[in-house]
Amino acid sequence: GAVVSQHPSRVICKSGTSVKIECRSLDFQATTMFWYRQFPKQSLMLMATSNEGSKATYEQGVEKDKFLINHASLTLSTLTVTSAHPEDSSFYICSARGRAASYEQYFGPGTRLTVT
Amino acid sequence: AQKVTQAQTEISVVEKEDVTLDCVYETRDTTYYLFWYKQPPSGELVFLIRRNSFDEQNEISGRYSWNFQKSTSSFNFTITASQVVDSAVYFCALTAVPDTGRRALTFGSGTRLQVQP
């Protein structure tokens, strides 16, 4: 199956700093990428949808100025958590969908963010 | 609006027991896809199955089987002869076609399965 990578897998940062998470589709072109957030013992919640070359669409309640999403190429989307706070500590998972795949989504392995 | 309900928060069984994880969904769309994912402690989602709304045939894959019933909007997952390695959180998910073109998945709250040796 298709492969999606995320980097870093784990990151610890200090409160007030910014963190960038990369999501790459390794063997296919991803026209759409999704960013999900999962708090401990909870489900995955969609944060935003990004289409290559256009602005991301954010879900209600997700601050677009805090969670900056860039999908500059067909194989890379980045999520930057700006001015991170402890409540942003979570597991962030991206998924990618290619042109040909019929509603198939390929998930990355996730990034565990801890803000101290 | 779409919704996926997994009423079982946590299930504990003894190895070799059969276990069924329930999933009930809501959608106004006539065409949709249902999924099951496994999330082991590592966190990475493992795809198990995808079923479209027009295919109500039950499916069996090794010890796994799925029962899709449109009449009750349910897509239940059964593990036969459970093993310790089956211990994980299992998520049921739904995406509708079309859904404003975004096609993100709506996840249920997950069921944590613990298989005791």
Interface residues (C-beta under 8 A of the other chain):
Chain A: G1 T32 F34 K41 Q42 S43 L44 M45 L46 T49 T57 F91 I93 S95 R97 Y103 E104 Q105 F107 P109 G110 R112
Chain B: Y33 Y37 S42 G43 E44 L45 F47 R50 F91 T95 V97 R102 R103 A104 L105 T106 F107 G108 S109 G110 R112
